[in-house]
Amino acid sequence: MKNMIIEKITNLDCFRDFSHGAKIKTESGRFLGATCDSGEAERIIKTYFKTEFFPEPVHVYFGGEIGQDGVWGYTFQLAE
């Protein structure tokens, strides 16, 4: 995929602090990873978009307890 542009949608009502942990999942619920590092989250998301044939939007959730997603903070999707 040439000149891939990833669009970011931000939930301004979410604190979005990676130091408290973030869970990364696709729109359909596929777990891609969890991290406390924004750089690692960026690598996980970019790798997903580069390797999937039909990528779906990816959501990043912050602050969830074990077994919970937490609060939606970002959505990343390919720009049309």
ZAVOTI-738005 format. One record per residue (C-alpha): x, y, z; residue in one letter; residue number from 0. Coordinates in nm, 3 decimals, decimal comma. Last residue first. Layout:
BEGIN
X=X	Y=Y	Z=Z	residu=a	num=NUM;
...
END
This chain:
BEGIN
X=-1,032	Y=0,765	Z=0,210	residu=e	num=79;
X=-0,820	Y=0,797	Z=0,521	residu=a	num=78;
X=-0,731	Y=0,464	Z=0,679	residu=l	num=77;
X=-0,860	Y=0,439	Z=1,032	residu=q	num=76;
X=-0,746	Y=0,521	Z=1,384	residu=f	num=75;
X=-0,987	Y=0,569	Z=1,671	residu=t	num=74;
X=-0,872	Y=0,728	Z=1,993	residu=y	num=73;
X=-0,963	Y=0,759	Z=2,362	residu=g	num=72;
X=-1,238	Y=0,505	Z=2,437	residu=w	num=71;
X=-1,260	Y=0,456	Z=2,813	residu=v	num=70;
X=-1,172	Y=0,121	Z=2,970	residu=g	num=69;
X=-1,173	Y=-0,204	Z=2,775	residu=d	num=68;
X=-1,255	Y=-0,435	Z=3,066	residu=q	num=67;
X=-1,115	Y=-0,781	Z=3,153	residu=g	num=66;
X=-0,861	Y=-0,641	Z=3,399	residu=i	num=65;
X=-0,960	Y=-0,282	Z=3,477	residu=e	num=64;
X=-0,972	Y=-0,026	Z=3,199	residu=g	num=63;
X=-0,765	Y=0,290	Z=3,210	residu=g	num=62;
X=-0,747	Y=0,384	Z=2,843	residu=f	num=61;
X=-0,899	Y=0,245	Z=2,524	residu=y	num=60;
X=-0,746	Y=0,268	Z=2,176	residu=v	num=59;
X=-0,970	Y=0,180	Z=1,882	residu=h	num=58;
X=-0,863	Y=0,048	Z=1,541	residu=v	num=57;
X=-1,079	Y=0,093	Z=1,231	residu=p	num=56;
X=-1,087	Y=-0,203	Z=0,990	residu=e	num=55;
X=-0,804	Y=-0,325	Z=0,772	residu=p	num=54;
X=-0,888	Y=-0,520	Z=0,457	residu=f	num=53;
X=-0,564	Y=-0,683	Z=0,341	residu=f	num=52;
X=-0,400	Y=-0,642	Z=0,683	residu=e	num=51;
X=-0,019	Y=-0,606	Z=0,705	residu=t	num=50;
X=0,046	Y=-0,231	Z=0,676	residu=k	num=49;
X=-0,258	Y=-0,126	Z=0,881	residu=f	num=48;
X=-0,171	Y=-0,367	Z=1,164	residu=y	num=47;
X=0,194	Y=-0,266	Z=1,164	residu=t	num=46;
X=0,097	Y=0,101	Z=1,189	residu=k	num=45;
X=-0,129	Y=0,031	Z=1,490	residu=i	num=44;
X=0,125	Y=-0,181	Z=1,681	residu=i	num=43;
X=0,407	Y=0,066	Z=1,604	residu=r	num=42;
X=0,197	Y=0,362	Z=1,727	residu=e	num=41;
X=0,109	Y=0,175	Z=2,046	residu=a	num=40;
X=0,480	Y=0,104	Z=2,104	residu=e	num=39;
X=0,556	Y=0,473	Z=2,072	residu=g	num=38;
X=0,269	Y=0,565	Z=2,308	residu=s	num=37;
X=0,412	Y=0,340	Z=2,581	residu=d	num=36;
X=0,196	Y=0,190	Z=2,859	residu=c	num=35;
X=0,093	Y=-0,097	Z=2,635	residu=t	num=34;
X=-0,177	Y=-0,345	Z=2,539	residu=a	num=33;
X=-0,206	Y=-0,535	Z=2,214	residu=g	num=32;
X=-0,396	Y=-0,615	Z=1,896	residu=l	num=31;
X=-0,715	Y=-0,763	Z=2,045	residu=f	num=30;
X=-0,979	Y=-0,834	Z=1,779	residu=r	num=29;
X=-1,302	Y=-0,664	Z=1,886	residu=g	num=28;
X=-1,475	Y=-0,610	Z=1,549	residu=s	num=27;
X=-1,365	Y=-0,244	Z=1,537	residu=e	num=26;
X=-1,007	Y=-0,350	Z=1,607	residu=t	num=25;
X=-0,852	Y=-0,341	Z=1,952	residu=k	num=24;
X=-0,570	Y=-0,160	Z=2,135	residu=i	num=23;
X=-0,569	Y=-0,149	Z=2,516	residu=k	num=22;
X=-0,392	Y=0,137	Z=2,692	residu=a	num=21;
X=-0,215	Y=0,155	Z=3,024	residu=g	num=20;
X=-0,206	Y=0,412	Z=3,305	residu=h	num=19;
X=0,115	Y=0,566	Z=3,163	residu=s	num=18;
X=-0,062	Y=0,592	Z=2,825	residu=f	num=17;
X=-0,272	Y=0,886	Z=2,944	residu=d	num=16;
X=-0,566	Y=0,957	Z=2,712	residu=r	num=15;
X=-0,772	Y=1,167	Z=2,963	residu=f	num=14;
X=-1,094	Y=1,095	Z=2,771	residu=c	num=13;
X=-1,358	Y=1,362	Z=2,709	residu=d	num=12;
X=-1,167	Y=1,489	Z=2,403	residu=l	num=11;
X=-1,228	Y=1,160	Z=2,223	residu=n	num=10;
X=-0,981	Y=1,181	Z=1,936	residu=t	num=9;
X=-1,022	Y=1,063	Z=1,576	residu=i	num=8;
X=-0,694	Y=0,983	Z=1,398	residu=k	num=7;
X=-0,667	Y=0,933	Z=1,019	residu=e	num=6;
X=-0,397	Y=0,706	Z=0,880	residu=i	num=5;
X=-0,261	Y=0,793	Z=0,537	residu=i	num=4;
X=-0,093	Y=0,513	Z=0,341	residu=m	num=3;
X=0,119	Y=0,655	Z=0,062	residu=n	num=2;
X=0,159	Y=0,320	Z=-0,118	residu=k	num=1;
X=0,000	Y=0,000	Z=0,000	residu=m	num=0;
END
